Amino acid sequence: MSLEEQIKEIMSDFENASLEKILGALQEIKPHFKNESISEYLQGKIQKIVDSEDESEKMTQCKALIPYFDWYLQGQ
């Protein structure tokens, strides 16, 4: 499955997507940024989610990263 297909699948049912799937797709998006500081910022956000112990907080933080999925899909 392509990254575009994975993202579309996640976006179609975000509430039920696994954190692993969401974070995996975000990791795959990182190399597509031309600006290294954006990739580093996203990596920091991903790490914050991974380090969090509160599952509902993890999902809240993932929702805040939806614009990265939108950005990727708009470029495809």
C-alpha positions in Angstrom: 0.0 0.0 0.0 1.4 3.4 -1.0 1.8 6.2 1.6 -1.0 8.1 -0.1 -3.3 5.1 0.3 -2.3 4.7 4.0 -3.0 8.3 4.7 -6.4 8.3 3.0 -7.3 5.2 5.0 -6.2 6.8 8.2 -8.1 10.0 7.4 -11.3 8.1 6.4 -11.6 6.7 10.0 -9.1 8.7 12.1 -10.9 7.9 15.4 -10.3 4.2 14.9 -6.9 4.3 13.3 -4.1 2.8 15.5 -1.5 5.1 16.9 1.2 2.9 15.3 -0.4 3.4 11.9 -0.7 7.2 12.4 2.8 7.6 13.7 4.3 5.3 11.0 2.7 7.4 8.3 4.0 10.6 9.9 7.5 9.1 10.0 7.2 8.4 6.3 6.1 11.9 5.5 9.1 13.5 7.1 11.6 13.0 4.2 9.2 14.8 1.8 9.8 18.2 3.4 12.3 20.4 1.7 13.0 22.3 4.9 15.0 20.2 7.5 13.6 22.3 10.4 10.1 21.2 9.6 11.2 17.5 9.6 12.9 18.1 12.9 9.8 19.8 14.4 7.6 16.9 13.3 10.1 14.4 14.8 9.9 16.3 18.1 6.1 16.1 18.0 6.2 12.4 17.2 8.6 11.8 20.0 6.3 13.7 22.4 3.5 11.4 21.5 5.6 8.3 21.9 6.8 9.5 25.3 3.3 10.3 26.6 1.7 7.7 28.8 -1.8 9.0 28.5 -3.5 7.3 25.5 -6.2 10.0 25.1 -3.5 12.6 25.1 -1.6 10.7 22.4 -4.7 10.8 20.2 -5.3 14.5 20.9 -1.7 15.2 19.9 -2.1 13.1 16.7 -5.2 15.0 15.7 -3.1 18.2 15.9 -0.8 16.7 13.2 -3.6 16.1 10.7 -2.5 19.1 8.6 0.7 17.2 7.8 -1.5 14.5 6.2 -3.5 17.1 4.3 -0.3 18.7 3.1 1.1 15.4 1.8 -2.2 14.6 0.0 -2.4 18.0 -1.6 1.1 17.5 -3.1 0.2 14.1 -4.6 
